[in-house]
Amino acid sequence: MPSPLASQTIARIQQALRSREAASLPEVITLIEELSSRAFSISVPELADLISRDTMVTAKVIQSANTFGYNPFGHTVTTVTQAIQVVGFNKIRNLALSMLLVEKALHGAQPEVLRESAALALCSGLFAQALTTIHPEQDSEQAFVFACLRHYGRLLLTTFMPEQFQQVHERPVQETEPEACRRIFGITPLELTHHLFEESRLPRVILRCLQDVPQNLIDQPPASAEERLTAITHFAAALGELVVSPRVGAATFADQAELLRAKFSTKLLLTNDTIDIMVKVVDQNLRTFSRNYGTKVIATGVFQRIAERANQTEPLPVLPEGMLLNASPAPASAPAPAPASSPAADASPPPPDGISVLTECLIQLSEFTSAAAIDVPGMDHAALSAIRRALDLQDCVLFQRDPGAQTYTAQTGLGALLDLVRGRPVISAERRDVFSICLNRREDVLIRDTSDPKIRPFLPEWLLAAGAINGFILLPLSNNTGVIALIVGTRSGTRTLQPAARELQLLKAIRQHLVSARRLAGVKA
């Protein structure tokens, strides 16, 4: 019997599915819903109709069906129905599902948690498909769909309850994702998947794949092909979660991957190098998929982590707890203790009231946006001046994204840092440093102590060469194309940089004004 919290979550999701919330149900969920509820009865015309609802997927399915890899005899294909007849029902079904998942994973307008769920579902399906090469008696297309299907509950939660799922991402280090889901939703994503489908009269083989292999059977040889398929989808989903996790470093990944392999080695006949080979295969599949079907890959997020696992390089660093401000803003009532100071220091004026300064700035920015002609440079200067004063910063510099590039160049700001970096693209989303973490995750970053040995390796040379910077804060300006600009504020001296929670809220509102002003003024990002 579900708990009251779980029942509330289930009811919320069921209502969203019934009402086709947010104007239209995402096509990827519609396709999964139809494929699961009618896995062995859906007809060719019905599948063609499902695929044709998405113009992008329709075009690329037809494009694929005219390539040598899918159509070696060169039959002309102009419709989805013809593609199914020429290429095959299962292959076109999985190709469409893959494209929809990739579309969700790459679309910048989607919430980050939904994009990650879509990428996770796709990768799990590809891992399951790769694993069937060891077990040729298994249907690789079926394994792909069932492994994707295991993440249906996660796709639903991140589609209809993204803000709550963001809390799962921001869970304490010692808490696992299933534990966080039970705390926030009362139910795990896999349990939600199984609950939603258990009354749908699905074939038993599908329902079994929506559950984990029982612990008492996991180290025994499979008694049937159905039991092995359940183990394949369980293993593929677990490996997918491990591979894409931003919390798992290279060394930790190797250890945890070996534990996972050993756990399933008897059930699935896994050798020592199985996972390494599978990760490389999936990484190559994603690259080929992107190259052939025109999607833009992804040097960031989930797909970047897969490439790093395949190349056995260290993923983007996980910063020490508290440095990602979206995860743990500092409470206003708990400022960092000030170090002992001399009588001369005690005589210095107190720091400004940051909340008042930032509030006044918001009022000023509102007046700017109500003017007949929006003065974007004037708004930038007002915001930088207020942020510098409110946080008692040494420098406050605005880096703009360079046209058609992943680099950022400083053009305006306050303090000596601007003179050192003006006109130089010193910040890049593709470099492996603290700035790329901020840009790729679109999260505020606070570095309180640049001498911290945990963070020192991720500081770029130009920042280290800028002089006595003891702490800094990174504040991205984002729209649906990504981070369009970045405010960098630095501080010297002994006093710790520690914005209060209310100050962080005001800083976010200020940046929203700056982004809106650029849109209204037609400024190209």
C-alpha positions in Angstrom: 0.0 0.0 0.0 1.6 3.3 -1.0 2.3 5.9 1.7 0.2 9.1 1.8 3.0 11.0 0.2 3.4 8.4 -2.6 -0.3 8.4 -3.2 -0.2 12.1 -3.6 2.6 11.9 -6.1 0.9 9.2 -8.1 -2.4 11.1 -8.2 -0.5 14.2 -9.4 1.1 12.3 -12.2 -2.0 10.5 -13.2 -4.0 13.8 -13.3 -1.2 15.4 -15.5 -1.4 12.4 -17.9 -5.2 12.6 -18.1 -5.2 16.3 -18.7 -2.2 16.3 -21.1 -0.7 19.0 -18.9 1.4 21.9 -20.3 -0.8 22.1 -23.5 0.5 18.8 -25.0 2.1 15.8 -23.5 5.7 15.5 -24.6 5.9 13.2 -27.6 8.6 11.0 -26.0 6.2 10.2 -23.2 3.3 9.6 -25.6 5.4 7.2 -27.6 6.6 5.3 -24.5 3.1 5.2 -23.2 1.8 3.7 -26.4 4.7 1.3 -26.9 4.3 0.0 -23.4 0.6 -0.3 -23.1 0.3 -2.0 -26.5 3.7 -3.4 -26.9 2.6 -6.5 -28.9 -0.5 -5.1 -30.6 0.3 -1.7 -32.1 0.0 -1.8 -35.9 2.2 -0.3 -38.6 -0.2 2.6 -39.4 -0.5 3.4 -35.7 3.2 3.5 -35.2 3.6 5.7 -38.3 0.9 8.0 -36.9 2.7 8.3 -33.6 6.0 9.1 -35.2 4.5 11.6 -37.7 3.3 13.8 -34.8 6.8 15.1 -34.5 8.0 16.9 -37.6 11.7 16.7 -36.8 11.6 13.0 -36.0 9.5 12.2 -39.1 12.1 14.0 -41.4 15.0 12.2 -39.8 13.4 8.8 -39.8 12.7 9.2 -43.6 16.3 10.5 -44.0 17.7 7.4 -42.2 15.5 5.0 -44.1 17.2 6.3 -47.3 20.7 5.6 -46.1 22.8 2.5 -47.0 23.0 1.3 -43.4 19.2 1.0 -43.1 18.3 0.5 -46.7 21.2 -1.3 -48.6 19.0 -2.1 -51.7 18.3 1.6 -52.3 14.5 1.6 -52.2 13.0 5.1 -52.3 11.4 6.0 -49.0 9.2 9.1 -48.7 6.8 8.3 -45.8 7.1 6.8 -42.3 5.0 3.9 -43.4 7.4 3.1 -46.2 10.3 3.4 -43.8 8.7 0.8 -41.5 8.1 -1.5 -44.4 11.6 -1.2 -45.8 13.7 -1.0 -42.6 11.5 -2.9 -40.2 9.0 -2.1 -37.5 11.3 -2.6 -34.5 14.3 -0.6 -35.9 12.1 2.4 -36.9 10.4 2.3 -33.5 13.7 2.4 -31.7 15.1 5.0 -34.0 12.1 7.3 -33.3 12.4 6.7 -29.6 16.1 7.5 -29.7 15.6 10.7 -31.6 12.9 11.9 -29.3 15.1 11.2 -26.3 18.0 13.0 -27.9 15.8 15.9 -28.7 14.8 16.2 -25.1 18.3 15.7 -23.9 19.7 18.5 -26.1 16.9 21.1 -26.1 18.2 24.0 -24.1 14.6 25.2 -23.3 13.9 22.0 -21.3 14.6 21.9 -17.5 18.0 20.4 -16.8 16.5 17.5 -14.8 14.3 16.5 -17.8 17.2 16.7 -20.2 19.2 14.5 -17.9 16.4 12.0 -17.6 16.0 11.7 -21.4 19.7 11.2 -21.8 19.8 8.6 -19.1 16.9 6.7 -20.7 18.6 6.7 -24.1 22.0 5.6 -22.6 20.4 2.8 -20.6 18.7 1.6 -23.8 22.0 1.6 -25.7 23.8 -0.2 -22.9 21.1 -2.9 -22.9 21.3 -3.2 -26.7 25.1 -3.5 -26.5 24.9 -6.2 -23.9 22.8 -8.4 -26.2 25.9 -9.0 -28.3 27.0 -11.2 -25.4 23.6 -12.9 -25.4 22.5 -13.2 -29.1 19.4 -15.2 -28.1 18.0 -11.9 -26.7 16.2 -9.5 -29.0 18.4 -6.3 -29.0 15.5 -4.0 -30.1 13.3 -5.3 -27.2 16.1 -4.9 -24.7 16.6 -1.3 -25.9 12.9 -0.4 -25.4 12.6 -2.2 -22.0 15.7 -0.5 -20.6 14.4 2.9 -21.7 11.0 2.1 -20.2 12.6 1.6 -16.8 13.1 5.4 -16.7 9.5 6.3 -17.6 8.7 7.3 -14.0 11.8 9.5 -13.9 10.7 11.2 -17.2 7.3 11.8 -15.7 8.6 13.3 -12.5 11.0 15.6 -14.3 8.4 16.6 -16.8 5.5 17.4 -14.4 7.4 18.0 -11.1 10.8 19.4 -12.2 11.2 21.8 -9.2 10.6 19.0 -6.7 13.0 16.7 -8.6 15.6 19.4 -8.5 15.6 18.9 -4.7 16.7 15.3 -5.5 19.7 16.7 -7.3 20.5 18.9 -4.4 20.3 16.1 -1.8 23.0 15.7 0.9 26.1 13.8 -0.2 25.4 10.8 2.1 21.8 10.4 0.7 21.2 8.2 -2.4 18.8 9.2 -5.1 16.2 6.5 -4.2 16.3 7.7 -0.6 15.9 11.3 -1.7 13.0 10.4 -3.9 11.2 8.5 -1.1 11.7 11.6 1.1 10.4 14.1 -1.5 7.9 12.0 -3.5 7.2 9.0 -1.2 8.2 6.7 -4.1 11.2 6.0 -6.4 11.0 6.6 -10.1 11.1 2.8 -10.8 8.4 2.1 -8.3 6.3 4.8 -10.0 6.9 3.2 -13.4 5.8 -0.2 -12.1 2.8 1.2 -10.3 1.5 3.0 -13.4 1.9 0.0 -15.6 0.9 -2.9 -13.3 -2.8 -2.4 -14.1 -2.3 -2.0 -17.8 -2.4 -5.7 -18.6 1.1 -5.5 -19.9 2.8 -8.8 -20.8 4.6 -10.3 -17.9 8.0 -10.0 -19.6 7.7 -6.2 -19.6 6.5 -5.9 -16.0 9.4 -8.1 -14.9 11.8 -5.7 -16.6 10.4 -2.9 -14.6 11.6 -4.4 -11.4 15.1 -5.2 -10.1 16.3 -8.7 -10.0 15.6 -10.1 -6.5 18.8 -10.0 -4.4 18.6 -13.8 -3.6 18.6 -14.5 -7.4 21.2 -12.0 -8.6 24.3 -14.2 -8.2 22.7 -17.3 -9.7 22.6 -18.3 -13.4 19.3 -17.3 -15.1 16.7 -20.0 -15.2 15.1 -18.6 -18.4 15.6 -16.1 -21.3 13.0 -13.9 -19.6 15.0 -13.8 -16.4 18.1 -12.9 -18.3 16.3 -10.1 -20.1 15.2 -8.7 -16.7 18.9 -8.8 -15.5 20.1 -7.1 -18.7 17.7 -4.2 -18.3 18.4 -3.9 -14.6 22.1 -3.9 -15.2 21.9 -1.4 -18.1 19.8 1.0 -16.1 22.2 0.8 -13.1 25.2 1.3 -15.3 23.5 4.3 -17.0 22.9 5.9 -13.7 26.5 5.4 -12.6 28.0 6.6 -15.9 26.0 9.9 -16.1 26.2 10.8 -12.4 28.1 14.1 -11.9 28.9 13.0 -8.4 31.1 10.1 -9.4 34.7 10.9 -10.2 37.0 8.7 -12.4 38.5 6.7 -9.6 35.2 6.2 -7.8 33.5 5.2 -11.1 36.1 2.5 -11.7 35.5 1.0 -8.2 31.7 1.2 -8.4 31.6 -0.1 -12.0 33.6 -3.1 -10.9 31.2 -3.8 -8.0 28.3 -3.6 -10.4 30.0 -5.9 -12.8 30.9 -8.4 -10.1 27.3 -8.3 -8.9 25.9 -9.4 -12.3 28.9 -11.4 -13.6 27.3 -14.8 -13.0 23.9 -13.8 -14.2 25.1 -12.1 -17.4 28.6 -13.7 -18.0 30.4 -10.4 -17.7 34.2 -10.4 -18.1 36.5 -7.8 -16.5 36.5 -5.6 -19.6 32.8 -5.7 -20.4 31.9 -2.3 -18.9 34.9 -0.6 -20.5 33.9 -1.9 -23.9 30.2 -1.1 -23.5 30.9 2.5 -22.5 33.1 3.0 -25.6 30.5 1.4 -27.8 27.7 3.7 -26.4 29.9 6.7 -26.7 30.6 5.9 -30.3 26.9 5.2 -31.0 26.0 8.7 -29.6 28.6 10.3 -31.8 27.4 8.5 -34.9 23.8 9.3 -34.1 24.7 12.9 -33.8 26.7 13.0 -36.9 24.2 11.2 -39.1 21.0 12.8 -37.9 22.1 16.4 -37.5 21.7 16.8 -33.7 24.4 19.0 -32.2 26.4 17.2 -29.7 27.0 18.1 -26.7 30.3 18.9 -25.1 28.5 19.3 -21.8 26.3 17.6 -19.3 25.4 13.9 -19.6 27.0 13.2 -23.0 30.2 14.8 -22.0 30.4 12.6 -18.9 29.9 9.5 -21.1 32.8 10.6 -23.4 35.0 11.1 -20.4 34.2 7.7 -19.0 35.0 6.2 -22.4 38.3 8.1 -22.6 38.9 7.3 -18.9 39.4 11.0 -18.1 38.2 12.8 -15.0 34.8 14.3 -15.4 34.2 18.0 -14.5 35.1 18.3 -10.9 32.4 18.1 -8.2 33.0 21.2 -6.2 33.2 21.0 -2.4 29.8 21.2 -0.8 28.4 24.7 -0.6 30.3 26.2 -3.6 27.3 25.7 -5.9 25.1 28.3 -4.5 21.9 27.0 -6.1 22.4 23.9 -3.9 23.1 25.5 -0.6 22.7 29.3 -0.2 24.1 30.7 2.9 21.5 31.6 5.6 21.2 35.3 6.3 21.5 34.6 10.0 24.8 32.7 9.9 27.6 34.8 8.5 31.1 33.4 8.6 33.0 34.4 11.7 35.4 37.3 11.0 39.0 36.8 11.8 40.7 38.7 14.7 41.5 42.2 13.6 43.7 45.0 14.8 42.4 48.2 16.4 43.0 50.0 13.1 40.9 47.5 11.2 38.1 47.9 13.8 38.0 51.6 12.9 37.2 50.9 9.3 33.6 51.6 8.2 31.1 48.7 8.4 30.2 46.9 5.1 27.2 48.3 3.3 23.7 46.9 3.7 23.8 44.5 0.7 20.1 43.8 0.7 19.2 47.6 0.6 21.8 48.2 -2.2 20.5 45.3 -4.3 16.8 46.3 -3.7 17.6 49.9 -4.9 19.3 48.4 -7.9 16.2 46.4 -8.8 14.0 49.5 -8.6 16.5 51.4 -10.9 16.6 48.5 -13.4 12.7 48.6 -13.5 12.9 52.2 -14.4 15.4 51.5 -17.2 13.1 48.9 -18.8 10.1 51.2 -18.7 11.9 53.7 -20.9 11.1 54.2 -24.6 14.6 53.0 -25.5 16.3 50.4 -23.3 19.8 51.4 -22.3 21.5 47.9 -21.9 25.0 49.3 -21.2 23.5 51.6 -18.6 21.7 48.7 -17.0 24.8 46.6 -17.0 26.8 49.4 -15.3 24.1 50.0 -12.7 23.9 46.3 -11.9 27.7 45.8 -11.7 28.1 48.9 -9.4 25.4 47.6 -7.1 26.7 44.1 -6.9 30.2 45.4 -6.3 29.0 47.6 -3.4 26.6 45.1 -1.9 29.1 42.3 -1.7 32.1 44.6 -1.0 34.0 43.3 -4.0 37.3 44.4 -5.4 36.3 43.7 -9.0 33.0 43.2 -10.7 33.3 42.3 -14.4 30.8 41.3 -17.1 32.0 38.7 -19.6 29.8 38.4 -22.8 29.5 35.3 -24.8 31.3 35.6 -28.1 29.2 35.2 -31.2 29.1 31.6 -32.5 31.6 30.4 -29.9 31.8 28.9 -26.4 34.2 31.6 -25.2 33.4 34.7 -23.1 35.2 38.1 -23.3 35.2 41.0 -20.8 34.0 44.3 -22.2 32.7 46.2 -19.2 33.2 46.2 -15.4 34.8 47.8 -12.4 38.2 47.3 -10.9 41.7 46.4 -12.0 40.7 43.0 -13.3 39.0 44.5 -16.3 42.2 46.1 -17.5 44.0 42.7 -17.3 41.4 40.8 -19.3 39.5 43.3 -21.5 39.0 42.0 -25.0 40.5 38.6 -24.3 38.3 35.4 -24.5 39.8 34.0 -21.3 36.7 32.1 -20.2 35.5 29.0 -22.1 32.8 26.5 -21.5 35.1 23.8 -22.9 38.0 24.3 -20.6 38.2 22.1 -17.5 38.1 24.7 -14.8 35.7 26.2 -12.3 34.3 28.6 -14.9 33.2 25.7 -17.2 31.3 24.2 -14.2 29.4 27.4 -13.8 28.7 27.7 -17.5 27.7 24.1 -18.2 25.5 23.7 -15.1 24.2 27.3 -15.3 24.6 27.6 -11.5 26.1 30.3 -9.3 29.5 29.3 -7.9 31.1 30.8 -4.8 34.8 30.2 -4.0 35.5 31.5 -0.5 39.2 30.6 -0.4 41.3 30.4 -3.6 44.1 28.7 -1.6 41.9 25.7 -0.8 43.8 22.7 -2.2 40.6 21.1 -3.3 39.8 24.0 -5.7 43.2 25.3 -6.6 43.8 22.9 -9.5 40.6 24.2 -11.2 41.5 27.9 -11.2 42.7 29.3 -14.6 46.1 30.8 -14.9 44.8 34.3 -15.9 42.9 34.4 -12.6 45.9 33.3 -10.5 48.0 35.9 -12.3 45.5 38.7 -11.5 46.9 39.2 -8.0 45.6 38.9 -4.5 42.2 37.4 -5.1 41.2 35.5 -2.0 37.6 34.7 -3.1 35.2 35.2 -6.0 31.6 34.6 -7.1 30.4 33.6 -10.5 26.9 34.7 -11.5 25.7 33.4 -15.0 23.0 35.2 -17.1 21.0 32.5 -18.9 18.3 32.2 -21.5 17.1 29.3 -23.6 20.3 29.3 -25.6 22.5 28.8 -22.6 24.7 31.2 -20.6 24.9 34.5 -22.6 27.0 36.4 -20.1 28.8 35.9 -16.8 29.4 38.3 -13.9 32.7 37.7 -12.1 33.1 39.3 -8.7 36.4 39.1 -6.7 37.5 40.0 -3.2 40.8 40.4 -1.6 41.6 40.7 2.1 40.8 38.5 5.0 37.0 38.8 5.2 35.2 35.8 3.8 32.8 36.3 0.8 29.5 35.0 2.0 26.3 36.3 0.5 23.1 35.8 2.5 20.1 33.9 1.1 18.1 37.1 0.5 21.1 38.6 -1.3 21.2 35.6 -3.6 17.5 36.0 -4.4 18.0 39.6 -5.3 21.1 38.8 -7.4 19.0 36.3 -9.4 16.2 38.9 -9.9 18.8 41.5 -11.1 20.2 39.1 -13.7 16.7 38.3 -14.9 16.2 42.0 -15.6 19.5 42.1 -17.6 18.5 39.1 -19.7 15.0 40.5 -20.4 16.5 43.9 -21.3 18.7 42.2 -23.9 15.7 40.3 -25.4 13.6 43.5 -25.5 16.4 45.5 -27.0 17.1 42.8 -29.6 20.7 42.3 -28.5 22.2 39.2 -30.2 23.5 36.7 -27.6 
